[in-house]
Amino acid sequence: MKTLSIPATTPETGASLGILELGTNSLKLHLYEEALGRFEPFRVEWDLGLEACSTLVVSNEAVAAAVSQTQKLLAEHGVRIPTRSIFGIATGAFRQAENTSILVDRLQTELGIQVWVLSDEDEASLLKDGAQNLIPSRPAMVFDLGGGSLDIVYFGKEHVWLRENLLLGVIHLHQMASRVTGAWDENEALRWIAAGLADARSFRLPEIHGTGGTVKAIAQVASVSPIPLSEIRRLEGLARKGGAQFELSERRRELFLPGLLVVRHLMEHVGAGTLHYTRIDLGEVLLGRLLPIRSALRGPLSRAFSTLLPDSVPPPEA
């Protein structure tokens, strides 16, 4: 049984829990402000996942920079360890990187934050919990398009659900399509997408729901909501020509076309004519799971609790 041991703390007034989410493309801090009764997410882009995707290792220099960036993010939002119960989850490229443990160990020893590297199953479980009440229709599908992977959950009837994890994250795809010449090769990207979807499930669905930074960017740029397949194709053409810079960060512009290609081919794979952007933050979902037992995360520093993550922690009652 997998467990994560979290030291109990005496939280500051007004806040009790926080999740640090180490993603391939960004670092997120999710705080639950008890006095306000709401979640507060904060996000910064970082380069650690880019290195992990391209080399499957992270350099000592990159780890040091990541620890410093994490420390700065915590300081900017008044988070002092151990006066708050803060711990981390790592997703995407950190599952594949050979030496993620170096980063995890330094975050523990230098900042006092324990980090749980989520498995495919863990990530799918959080995605499922976050989506199931937001998507009332059945059957249905939700996907999380990250930097390292494409995670898919299919909802059937009678609480049946299936998961799928494909190596079609936008950073990973960009790396694979550039590995031969060092420049973006769309034909190579298309071959990689076709291979990734070749053995994927193909339930026929008229519409699908997506989350993640790239899908959010697509929703921001799209002229309509929900987004029809024709709009995805139109945006793809604009991004390919390079004539439309869009209101995106430089990195998002670089990853925009790879993301559109993945989304378009996924929609065609299941026969979907419409895409809905549905915001789901894994760190926020995990905070929601932990809120019912937050009293177990408090107390003298000499006490410790073993908290099962994530499947053994029940979601809060509606």
N, C-alpha and C positions, 0 to 999 in steps of 0.2 A: 504494500500500500504506500503510495507516495504522500509524503507530508512535508510541510514547510513550517519550521519552528520560528515563531515570531515572538520576540521579547515583549512582555507586557510593559506598558508605559503609563505615565500620568499625563494625559493630553492637556494642551493649552485650552483655556476657556474659549469656546466658540468653534473648536475644531477637534475631531477625534481620529479620523482615518485619512490616509492618503495612499494612492497607488502611483508609482513611477512606472510608466510604460515605455520600454525600450523597443522601439520599432526600427525597421530597416531604414526608413527615410526621416524619421523624426523622433524626438524625445518628448513625451507628454507627462505632465503632472496633473493628476486628478485628486482634488481635495474635497472632502465632505465637510461643509461648514455647518456645524450642528446648530449654531444660533440662528442660522438662516434656513436650515432644513433643505439645503440644495447642494448640488455638485458644482464645482468650479474647475473647468479644464484649462490648462495652459500648455502651449505647444511651441517648440522651436525645431527648426531643421538642423540635422547634423550629418556628418560625412562618414560615420562609423560603418553604417550599413553598406555604403558604396564599396568600401574596402573589403568587407566580409563577403559580399556577393562576388566580387571579381577574383579574389585570391583564396577564399574560404579560411583565411586567417586574419587576425587583426594585429597590427604592429604595436609595440610598446608605446610608441609615440601617439598612436591613435587612441589607445586605451587611456593614456594620461590626459589627452585632450578631452575625452569623453567624461572622465571623472571630474575634471575641472568644469566642464560645461554643466554637468549635473549639479555640482556644488553651487554654481552661479545661479541656476534656475531655482534651486531651493531657497537660496538667500534672497533672491528677488521677491519671493512670495512669503517671506517670513517664516519659513519652515526650519525649525531647529531640532536636530536629533540629539537626544532621544525624547524630547518633550512632546513629540507627536508619534503616533503609530504609523510609520511610513515603511512600505516595502515595495519591491519591484517585480514586474513581470517582463520577460523578454520574448519577442516573437520573431517571425520571418527569418532573416538571414542568420540570426543568432542560433537557430537550431542546427544549421549546416556548418557554421564556422568551427574549426577544429579546436580553437583555444578560447572559446567564450568564457571558460572558467577563470581566466586571468582577469577579465573585466569584472566578473561576478565577485571574485575574491577581493579585489581592490575596493569595490563599492561597499563591501561588508566591513573590511578592516579600516578604511579611511573615512567612510561616511556613516557607518553603522546601519546600512540598508541591505537587507537580505533580498536577493533576486531569484525568482523562480523562472526557469526557462521552460516556457509552455510547449508541450507536445502538440502534434496535429490534433489529437483528440481533445486536449484541454481547450485549444483555441476554438475548435468547432463547437464545443459545449457552451462557451461564453457567447459565441455568435448566435447560436440557437436561442439561448435565454434572452438575449437582447432583442431578437427579431420576432419571437413568437407572438407577442402581444401587439406588435406594431403592424403585423401583416395578418389581417383576419381571414383572408381567403385561403382555401385549401383545394387542390394542391398548390404549393407555392415554392419559390426558390429565392434565397438571398445569398449574395456573394460578397466577400471582402477582398478587394483588389489592393494588395499591399505592394511593397517594394520587392519582397523576396518570393511571395507565393500568392496564389489565387485560392482562397478557401471558399467552399460552396456548401450550403446546407439546403437540403430538399425537405419540405414539409408535406407529409401525406395526411391521411385521415386517421382518426383514433390515436392521436399523439405519436404517430410513427414519424421518424425523421432519419435521414441518411446524410452522411457527410462525405466530402471529397476534397482532397488537397492536391493542387497542381502547381508545378514549378513554372508558373506564368506571371510572376510578379513583374512589375514594370521595370524596376532596376535590373533584375535578373535578365529579363528579356532584352533590355538595351545592351547589357554586357554580352550576351550570347550573340546578338546580331552584329556586334562590333568586334568580335574576337579575331576575325581573320585579317582584316585590313586596318582595324583601329577606328574605322568610320562606320556610321550607321548604315546597315544594309537591310532594306525592308524585305527583300526576298528571303534572306536568311531568317528574319523575324517571323515571316509567314510560315516558313517551314517548321520553325520551332513551335509556333502556335498549333499548327496542324498536328504535329506529333503529340503535343500535350493533350489535345482534345480527342485524339483518335480512339482512346479506350475509355473516355469519360462517359458517364451516364448521359442519356439523352431523353429525358422526360419532356414531352411536348407541353409547353406553357405559353400562353398568349402574352404574358408580361413577367418581368423579373425585377427584383429589388437589389440594389447594390450599395455598398458603403466603402469607406476608405478615402484617402486624400485625392486620388486620381478621379474617382467617380464624383466626388464633391466638386473638383475642378471642372469636370464635364458639365455638371448641373449648373455651375456658375456661368459658364460660357454659352450654354445652349439657349436658344431663343424661346423655348417652350418648356412647360413642365406639366405632366410627365413627358419624357423624351422619346419620340418615336424613332424607329430604326433609321428612317430617312434623314433625321437630323444628325444622328451619329455618323452616317456616311457623308453628310455635307461638311461637318466639322473635320472629318478625316481628310477630305479633299483640301480644305483650307490649311490644315496643319502640314500636309505633305508639300504644298506649294511654298510654305514658309512666309506667305504674305500676311498672315494674321498672327500677331504676337499675343493677342489676348491679354486680359488683365491678370496675369499669373506671374509667380516668381520665376526666375531664370531656370531653376531646376524643374519646376512644374511644366514649363514650356518644353524643356528637353524630353520629359517623360510623357508629354501629352499624346503624341502620335502612338507610341507603344501602347499606352492605355486604351486609346480609341480602338486600336486593332484588336486587342484582347476582348474588349467589351462587344465590339461588332461581331466577332467570330463566335463568342459565347452566345449572343442573342440568336444568331443564325443556327447554332448547334442545337438549341432547344426550340427553335421556331418562334421566338418571342418578337413581337412587333413594338413593344413598349418597355422603356426602362424607367424605374422610379429610383430616385436617390433617397435612401433611408439612413439617417445618421445613427450609427451604433458605435459606441466607444467601448472596447473590451475592458479597459480599466474602470470605467463607470459601472459596467455590468458587475464586475467583481466587487466593487465597493457596495453595490446593492445587495450582493449575496452576504457580505460580511456585516452589514449594519445590524441585523438581528442579534448577532453575537458580539457586538462591539464592546460590551462590558467585560468580556473575557480578554480583551486586548489591553485592559487598563490594570493598574495596580502597582505595587512596589517593583523596582527593577530586579529584585532578587527572584521574582516569580517568572515563569515562562509557560507558554501554552503551545501545544502542537495543533495547528489549524490545517485541516485537510483542504486541499485545493486541486482543481476547482469543483469537481463533481460531487464531493462529499459535503459541500456547503450548500444547504438548500436555499433557493431564491426566497426573498421576502414575500410574505403573504400580500395579496392585493388589497 
